[in-house]
Amino acid sequence: MELYDENGSPKQTEPQTDRYNEVFSKYPEKIDPEWVKSTVKWAENEARITQDREILINLFNCIDLTSLKTTDNEDTILSLVEKVNSFEERYPELKPVASICVYPCYAGIVSRSLEVEEVRTCCVAGGFPSAQTFPEVKIAETSLALHDGAEEIDIVQNPGHILNGDYETIAQETDELKAVCGEKTLKVIIETSALGTLENVRKASLTALYCGADFIKTSTGKDGQTADPESFCVMCRTIREYADETGRIAGIKAAGGINTVKEALTYWNIAGKVLGKEWQNNNRFRIGTSRLANMLLSEITGKECTHF
């Protein structure tokens, strides 16, 4: 909407992107592709040669156990919750998953039937997975999920806005959704594989962080949008730089197409190397998956597990 002064002439306004250019200017150092490449190579190599049982146990504890299928229904979600509820009895020596992540309409089922206090109820919201809907719908969906017991909300940045430099729209939506969440955890999905460049990944990450994201997350896992270690490495570096600049700590979540224990360990290793070991716990590190839980259990126990 064009603004006018008291004489009816269009006001001269500063471009909306100025505030974001100011933010980005605080992080002038360019991304070094060789550093990214060497860090990822190191992490992948460590994942091949080191599979310490204690690390696997801690990694399992960082899982957002996810069910986001078009075939989900009340019975399938309740069955998943019951598996989490029975986990301690079957594996008393292990820590449970971090959360159960579902569509907003199942927040009530999860929150009411979940008996494990340290496992959170997590919901995707805000027009997941594309974010292509009205801001009012995003706010309403998030509010309803929280009302029904969600403790964590995963939303998606619209990657189209990053690609055309419309940081104002992204920031406004994120600000509003963080206000709705209040003290509840907000994870912002960057959708890294849609952004084209690592510099875009960095700018998307900074925009989310400066708008109050408690975690930034790689991907939805939908429509071929999956995590990649290089983008994850840049996201970790951005969180580190942001923490150094502002003193505020944010977490990191890898999700989308992580199908093996070695892949999961690669992300764990990157987080430890770039951010520090203090990020290697479920308060600051998550991994979203529907497949990995049984694989990790099998590696930890030394026998095939199909609990989930």
N, C-alpha and C positions, 0 to 999 in steps of 0.2 A: 504494500500500500504506500502510495507517495504522500509525503507530508508537506504541508504548506505553512508559510509564515503568516503574520497578521495582515500583510498586504495582498495575500492570495498568491504569492509567488512560491514555487517549489523550494523547499529548504535544501541547503547544501549539507549533506550528511556524509560522515566518514564511512568508507566501505566497511561492511560488517566483518570482512575477513581480517581487518587490522588487529583485532584483539587476539586472533589466533596466530597471526604472524608474529605478534609480540611474544606469545607463549612459545612458539616454535624457535624464536630467536634465542631463547634461553638455553637451547640445546644445539649449538651451532656445529658441533662436530659431526661430520658426515659418517654415514655407515660404511665401515670398511668391509667389503665383501670377502676379502681374504681372512679377516678375523672371524667372520661368520662361518666361512667354510672350514677353517681349522678347528673352531670350537665344536661344530657339529661332528666333524670327523673324529675328534677326540671322544666325544660323548658316545658315538656309535661304537667305537672300538672298546671303550670301557663296558658298554652293554654286552658286547660279545664275550669278553673275557672274565667279567665279574658279575656273578649273580648271588651275592651274599643273602642268606636267608633273612637276616634282620632287615635288610633293605626291602626285600620283597614283602615282608610283613607290614612295614611302614607304608609302602606303596599301595598295598591293598586297602589300608586304612584311609587312603586319600581318594578312593573311588567314589564318584557320583554315579551310583547304579541307575542306569537310564533305561526307560521304556518309552519310546516315542514313535510307536508304530501306528499306522492307520487302522490296524485290527485290534488295538487296545480296547478293553472294555472293563467294567467293574470287576468281573471275575479274574481277568488276567492281572490286573493291578493288585487286587487283594492277594492273589497267589504270590506275587513278588514280595509283598510286605510280609507275608507269613514266612517266607524263606529267610528274610532278614531277622524276623522275630525268633526263629528257631536256630539261628546261627550260633549263638553263644553256647547253647546246650551241646551242639555237635562239635564245635571248635572252641572250647573254653580257653585255650591258650592264646587265641588270636583276638585282635581288635576288629570291630566291625567296619563296614564301609562308612564313608562320611555322610552320605545322603542317598535318598531315593528321589530321582528326578523324573517328573511326569508332566503331561499336559495339565493346564490349569483346572480343567473340569474334574480332575481326580485328586486335587489337593485335599479335599475333605476326607476321602477314603483313606489316603495315606496317613494324614495327621491323626485321624480317629483310631485307626487300627494299629499304628506303629507303637510298639512297646519298648523299644530300645532308646533310652533317653538321649544318648550321644549321637544318634543318627537323625539328621535333619530332613525335613520335608522341603524339597526343591521343586520349583515349577519353571518351565519355559513360559514366557509371556511376551506381551508387546508385539503381537503379530508374527510370532515365530512361525516358520523360519525365515521369511523374506523381509519382514518389517514393512511390507507394502500395504499399510492400512492407515486409517485416520488416527491422529494423536489421541483423540478422545477415546477411541476403541482400545488403544494401548493402555491408557490410564485405567479404564474401566476393567479390562481383563486382569491387569496387575492387582488392582484393588480387590477384585473378587477372589483371586487366588490367595492373597494375604488374609482376607476375611475368613477363608475356609481353612486356614492353618499353615499356609506356606511360610517357611522361615527364610528361604533363599529364592531369589528370582533371577533367571537368566534371560536377558533381552538381547536383541540383535540391532547393531548399528545398520542403517541402510547403506550398503557399500556404494550405491549410486551417488549418494551425497558426497562421499569422500572423493569419488572419481571426478566430480565436477566442482570440487572445492567448496561445497556448501556446508561448512563446519557449523554455521549458525543454527541450521535446522537440527543437525545431530545433537549439538550441545543443548539446545532448548528442550528437546525430547528427553535427553538423558537427565538433565536437571529436574524435569518434572517427575520422571519416574523414580529418581532417587528420593525426591521429596515424598512421594507416595510410600516408598519402602521405609523411610525413616531409619530406624536402627537395624532393620532387617538387611541381610546381605544382598547386594546388587552385583551381579556378574554381567559384564557387557561383552557380547560376542563381536569380535572384529571382522569375522569372515575373511580371513587372510588370503585365501586362494582366489578371491574375487577382486583383489585390490591391485594386482598387476606389478607393483614394485615394493621393495622393502621400505623405501622412504614413505610410501602411502601407509604401510603397516605401522610405521613409527608415528605418523601424524594421527592416524586413527586411534592408536593407543594413548597418545598424549591427550587427545580430545576427551576420551572416556575418563581418563584419570583425573583431569582437571574439572570434570563434572561430577566427581564423587564416586566413581566406580570402586567397589570394594575388591573386585577381581576383574581382570580382563581375560578373555577366553578366545581361543583360536577360531573355532568353527562351529557350524550347526551340525555338520555331518549329513546334511540334506542336499540333494541335487548335485552330488559330486563335490561339495565344498568340504574339504578335509584339511586336517592339520598338516603342517610340514615343519621339520626341525629348524629350518633357516628362519622362517617367520617367528617361530617360538623364541628363538635366540634373540631376535631383535626386540620382541615384546619384553623379554626378561631384562635386556639391557635398558630399555626405556623405563621400566619399573624402578630399576636401580638408580638411574639418573634422576628420575622424578623424586624418589625418596631422598636422595642427596640434596636436591634443590629445595624441597618443601618440608622434609621431615615426616611426611605421611607415608605409611606403609600400605601397599596393595598386594593382593595375591594374584596368582597365575593359574589358568586352567587350560589343559590340552584336551581337545575332543575332536572326534571326527576321523574315522578310518584308522584308528589305532587298534590293530588286530593281533599283535604278538607281544609277549613279555619283553622281548628285546627292544621293540619300538617304544614301549612304555618306559623302560629303563633309560632310553636315550633322552627323553624329555626330562626325566628325573635328574639325570646327570647334568643336563644343560642348566636346569634351575639351580642346582647346587654349585656349579662352577661360576655362573654369571651373577647370581643373587646371593649365594652363600647357603650354608647348611641350615641357617635359621628359617629358610623357606621350605625345607624338606619335611613338612608336616601338614596336616589337613586344614590348619588355620590359614595357610598361605599357598598351598599347592593342591590342586585337584586334577583328576583325570576322568573324563566322562566316557563311559563305555557300557555296552550291554553284553559284551563277549568276554572281556578280560578277567572278570572275577573268577570264573572257573579255571582259567589258564593259570592265574597267579596261585590259586589254591592248590592246583596240581603240582606246581613247582615247589611250593612251600612244604607240602606234605610228602612229596615224592611218590604220589600215586594219583591216578586220574580221579578228578572230582567233578561232580555234576550237580552240586548243591543248588546253583542258580540256573 
